[in-house]
Every structure is written in structure tokens, then in C-alpha cells.
Amino acid sequence: MTKMTPERVEQAKGFYDRGLSTYEIAEKLGVSGSTVWKALKRAGVQMRDTQGREK
């Protein structure tokens, strides 16, 4: 499995800011959706629910 390096976390943050889901981001980065979610959460990103609303 590919690791979420600081550079990949920044990429993921950019994708997430543009409205992609964690699973869409995961496909682009070659990791699991939960890996992306955890990395974004650790980076302090305000997460959305499945309807796109902030949690």
C-alpha cells in the first residue's frame, strides 16, 4: 500500500477542497478511502458528511 506522504496529503487537501470525495481522491492516489480520510482528519481538515455538509 502507498503511504500518505506530506506531499500526497497536500494533494489530497487540494482535491478535497475542490469537492472530490475521499474515495475519489483515494482512486487518484492509489490508497484506500479510509487512509485519505484519516490523513485529512490528522491534517486538521474540516470533513464533510456523505451529503457534502460539514461535520
SEBA-252748 format. One record per residue (C-alpha): x, y, z; residue in three letters; residue number from 0. Coordinates in nm, 4 decimals. Example, Ala and Ser with C-alpha at 12.3 -4.5 7.8 and 13.67 -1.06 7.14 Angstrom:
         px         py         pz   res     n
     1.2300    -0.4500     0.7800   ALA     0
     1.3670    -0.1060     0.7140   SER     1
***
This chain:
         px         py         pz   res     n
     0.0000     0.0000     0.0000   MET     0
     0.1169     0.3518    -0.0810   THR     1
     0.1849     0.5848     0.2105   LYS     2
     0.0358     0.9287     0.2534   MET     3
     0.3479     1.1437     0.2403   THR     4
     0.3196     1.5133     0.3267   PRO     5
     0.3121     1.5886    -0.0466   GLU     6
     0.0275     1.3413    -0.1027   ARG     7
    -0.1652     1.4883     0.1915   VAL     8
    -0.1341     1.8327     0.0306   GLU     9
    -0.2581     1.6864    -0.2985   GLN    10
    -0.5494     1.5235    -0.1179   ALA    11
    -0.6357     1.8516     0.0559   LYS    12
    -0.6482     2.0259    -0.2808   GLY    13
    -0.8748     1.7602    -0.4275   PHE    14
    -1.0987     1.7682    -0.1193   TYR    15
    -1.1234     2.1483    -0.1346   ASP    16
    -1.2418     2.1111    -0.4955   ARG    17
    -1.5250     1.8851    -0.3810   GLY    18
    -1.3920     1.5351    -0.4501   LEU    19
    -1.4913     1.2640    -0.2035   SER    20
    -1.2324     1.0765    -0.0015   THR    21
    -1.2981     0.7706    -0.2192   TYR    22
    -1.2474     0.9664    -0.5426   GLU    23
    -0.9230     1.1029    -0.4006   ILE    24
    -0.8193     0.7531    -0.2946   ALA    25
    -0.8601     0.6270    -0.6504   GLU    26
    -0.6398     0.9071    -0.7821   LYS    27
    -0.3692     0.8477    -0.5202   LEU    28
    -0.3811     0.4682    -0.5145   GLY    29
    -0.4713     0.4323    -0.1476   VAL    30
    -0.7882     0.3388     0.0428   SER    31
    -1.0652     0.5850     0.1208   GLY    32
    -1.0125     0.5400     0.4919   SER    33
    -0.6421     0.6224     0.4523   THR    34
    -0.7342     0.9506     0.2830   VAL    35
    -0.9990     1.0294     0.5457   TRP    36
    -0.7569     0.9665     0.8333   LYS    37
    -0.4789     1.1698     0.6709   ALA    38
    -0.7086     1.4665     0.6072   LEU    39
    -0.8500     1.4484     0.9583   LYS    40
    -0.4967     1.4412     1.1084   ARG    41
    -0.4095     1.7427     0.8905   ALA    42
    -0.6943     1.9379     1.0519   GLY    43
    -0.9263     1.9430     0.7505   VAL    44
    -1.2938     2.0083     0.8327   GLN    45
    -1.4590     1.6938     0.6990   MET    46
    -1.7932     1.6754     0.5152   ARG    47
    -2.0645     1.4143     0.5620   ASP    48
    -2.1871     1.1994     0.2754   THR    49
    -2.4264     1.4774     0.1701   GLN    50
    -2.1432     1.7312     0.1416   GLY    51
    -2.2262     1.9119     0.4643   ARG    52
    -1.9504     1.9999     0.7102   GLU    53
    -1.9458     1.7823     1.0197   LYS    54
***
